[in-house]
Amino acid sequence: MSSSTAPDPISATREWVDKAVIGLNLCPFAKSVQVKGQVRYVLSDAATPEALLAELDRELRHLAAVDPETTDTTLLVHPQVLQDFLDFNDFLELAEALLAELGLDGTLQIASFHPQFQFAGTAADDISNFTNRSPYPTLHLIREASLDRAVEAFPEAEAIYERNIETLEQLGHEGWAALFPKAG
């Protein structure tokens, strides 16, 4: 996205959640929390991994303390740091260590989304990578209890990943680009 025509990072992330995550049903659990206003979108102004780690600390503590009816999940969007996917991927080790240090391992988890996301063993342009491609680097903080409830309610939750790849293969690169025409 070019900075002159790109929407602000939170608007772009909301659009991605609405059109891709919910619209393509990549996460069947996302719609209900989005509709109820239980997704907290946080724009980080961190310019270094250390500053992002401090913000992640605050957001993990916040999510652990707040009523799930108010905030069930958090998307920490950080457009100024970890633009390189490999650096972002390395940062996830620090994020997981922080989760454990806070005693929140098993209570919260961190999912990762990035504009250059690439699964191991795939080519960079493989459409399957788009299941985790967001407009900006994003850390998704999720309550384990919410995931457990969602998985109980969704038959064959383990098949979501495969279904997502099938959906994106049917959509193709042209279809993905059509979802986000201003992003090109």
C-alpha positions as CSV (number, residue, x, y, z in Angstrom):
1,M,0.0,0.0,0.0
2,S,1.4,3.4,-0.8
3,S,1.3,5.9,2.1
4,S,-0.4,8.6,0.0
5,T,-3.5,6.5,-0.8
6,A,-3.5,3.9,2.0
7,P,-6.1,4.1,4.7
8,D,-4.9,4.4,8.2
9,P,-3.6,1.1,9.6
10,I,-6.6,0.5,11.8
11,S,-9.1,1.1,9.0
12,A,-7.1,-1.1,6.7
13,T,-6.9,-3.8,9.3
14,R,-10.7,-3.6,10.0
15,E,-11.3,-3.8,6.2
16,W,-9.0,-6.9,6.0
17,V,-10.9,-8.5,9.0
18,D,-14.3,-7.8,7.4
19,K,-13.4,-8.8,3.8
20,A,-10.9,-11.6,4.2
21,V,-11.1,-13.0,7.7
22,I,-14.9,-12.8,8.0
23,G,-15.9,-12.4,4.4
24,L,-14.0,-15.5,3.2
25,N,-14.7,-17.2,6.5
26,L,-11.0,-17.8,7.2
27,C,-11.8,-17.7,10.9
28,P,-15.4,-18.9,11.6
29,F,-15.0,-17.5,15.2
30,A,-14.3,-13.9,14.1
31,K,-17.7,-12.7,13.1
32,S,-19.4,-12.9,16.4
33,V,-16.7,-10.9,18.4
34,Q,-16.5,-8.3,15.6
35,V,-20.3,-7.8,15.5
36,K,-20.4,-7.5,19.3
37,G,-17.6,-4.9,19.3
38,Q,-15.4,-7.2,21.4
39,V,-12.3,-6.8,19.2
40,R,-9.8,-4.2,20.5
41,Y,-7.8,-2.6,17.7
42,V,-4.6,-1.0,19.0
43,L,-2.3,1.0,16.8
44,S,1.3,0.8,18.0
45,D,3.7,3.7,17.4
46,A,6.6,1.5,18.4
47,A,9.7,2.0,16.2
48,T,11.8,-0.6,17.8
49,P,11.3,-4.3,18.8
50,E,11.9,-3.3,22.4
51,A,9.2,-0.6,22.4
52,L,6.8,-3.1,20.7
53,L,7.6,-5.7,23.4
54,A,6.7,-3.1,26.1
55,E,3.4,-2.4,24.3
56,L,2.7,-6.1,24.0
57,D,3.3,-6.4,27.7
58,R,0.7,-3.7,28.4
59,E,-1.8,-5.3,26.0
60,L,-1.4,-8.8,27.3
61,R,-2.0,-7.5,30.9
62,H,-5.0,-5.5,29.7
63,L,-6.6,-8.4,27.9
64,A,-6.0,-10.7,30.9
65,A,-7.7,-8.2,33.2
66,V,-10.6,-6.9,31.2
67,D,-14.1,-8.6,31.1
68,P,-14.3,-10.8,28.0
69,E,-17.7,-9.2,27.3
70,T,-15.9,-5.9,26.8
71,T,-12.8,-7.2,25.0
72,D,-12.5,-10.7,23.9
73,T,-9.5,-10.3,21.6
74,T,-6.9,-7.7,20.6
75,L,-5.2,-6.9,17.4
76,L,-2.0,-5.0,18.0
77,V,-1.1,-3.4,14.7
78,H,2.5,-2.2,14.4
79,P,3.2,-0.6,11.1
80,Q,6.6,1.0,12.0
81,V,8.5,-2.0,13.3
82,L,9.2,-5.5,12.1
83,Q,8.4,-4.9,8.4
84,D,10.7,-7.7,7.4
85,F,8.9,-11.0,7.9
86,L,12.0,-12.9,9.2
87,D,12.6,-10.2,11.8
88,F,8.9,-10.4,12.7
89,N,9.1,-14.2,12.9
90,D,12.1,-14.0,15.2
91,F,10.3,-11.5,17.4
92,L,7.6,-14.1,18.1
93,E,10.0,-16.0,20.3
94,L,10.3,-12.9,22.5
95,A,6.5,-12.5,22.5
96,E,6.0,-16.1,23.6
97,A,8.7,-15.7,26.3
98,L,6.9,-12.6,27.6
99,L,3.6,-14.6,27.7
100,A,5.2,-17.2,29.8
101,E,7.0,-14.6,32.0
102,L,3.6,-13.0,32.7
103,G,2.2,-16.4,33.7
104,L,-0.4,-16.1,30.9
105,D,0.7,-19.1,28.9
106,G,-2.4,-21.3,28.7
107,T,-4.6,-18.3,29.4
108,L,-3.8,-16.2,26.3
109,Q,-2.1,-17.0,23.0
110,I,-0.5,-14.9,20.3
111,A,-1.2,-15.4,16.6
112,S,0.8,-13.7,13.9
113,F,-0.2,-11.9,10.7
114,H,2.1,-10.0,8.4
115,P,2.0,-8.6,4.8
116,Q,4.9,-10.9,3.9
117,F,3.7,-14.0,5.8
118,Q,5.1,-17.2,4.5
119,F,4.6,-20.7,5.8
120,A,7.7,-22.9,5.9
121,G,8.1,-24.9,2.7
122,T,6.0,-22.6,0.5
123,A,7.1,-20.1,-2.2
124,A,6.7,-16.4,-1.3
125,D,3.8,-16.0,-3.8
126,D,2.0,-19.2,-2.8
127,I,-1.7,-18.2,-2.3
128,S,-1.8,-20.3,0.9
129,N,0.3,-17.7,2.7
130,F,-2.5,-15.2,2.3
131,T,-4.4,-16.9,5.1
132,N,-2.1,-15.0,7.4
133,R,-1.4,-11.9,5.3
134,S,-2.6,-8.7,6.9
135,P,-2.1,-5.2,5.6
136,Y,0.4,-4.4,8.4
137,P,2.4,-6.5,10.9
138,T,-0.1,-7.6,13.5
139,L,0.0,-9.6,16.8
140,H,-3.4,-11.1,17.6
141,L,-3.9,-11.7,21.3
142,I,-6.5,-14.4,21.9
143,R,-8.1,-15.8,25.0
144,E,-7.6,-19.6,25.3
145,A,-11.1,-20.0,26.9
146,S,-12.7,-18.2,23.9
147,L,-10.9,-20.5,21.5
148,D,-12.0,-23.6,23.5
149,R,-15.6,-22.5,23.4
150,A,-15.4,-21.7,19.7
151,V,-13.8,-25.1,18.9
152,E,-16.5,-26.9,20.8
153,A,-19.2,-25.1,18.8
154,F,-17.4,-25.7,15.4
155,P,-17.4,-29.2,14.1
156,E,-14.1,-30.3,12.7
157,A,-12.2,-27.2,13.8
158,E,-8.9,-28.9,12.8
159,A,-10.0,-28.8,9.2
160,I,-10.2,-25.0,9.1
161,Y,-6.6,-24.6,7.9
162,E,-7.2,-27.0,4.9
163,R,-10.5,-25.4,4.0
164,N,-8.8,-21.9,4.1
165,I,-6.2,-23.0,1.6
166,E,-8.9,-24.5,-0.7
167,T,-10.8,-21.2,-0.4
168,L,-7.8,-19.2,-1.4
169,E,-6.8,-21.5,-4.2
170,Q,-10.3,-21.1,-5.7
171,L,-10.1,-17.3,-5.2
172,G,-6.6,-17.0,-6.6
173,H,-4.3,-14.0,-6.7
174,E,-6.7,-12.1,-9.0
175,G,-9.6,-12.7,-6.6
176,W,-7.5,-11.6,-3.6
177,A,-6.5,-8.4,-5.4
178,A,-10.1,-7.7,-6.3
179,L,-11.0,-7.8,-2.6
180,F,-8.5,-5.0,-2.0
181,P,-8.3,-2.9,-5.2
182,K,-6.9,0.2,-3.4
183,A,-4.0,-1.9,-2.0
184,G,-2.3,-2.5,-5.3
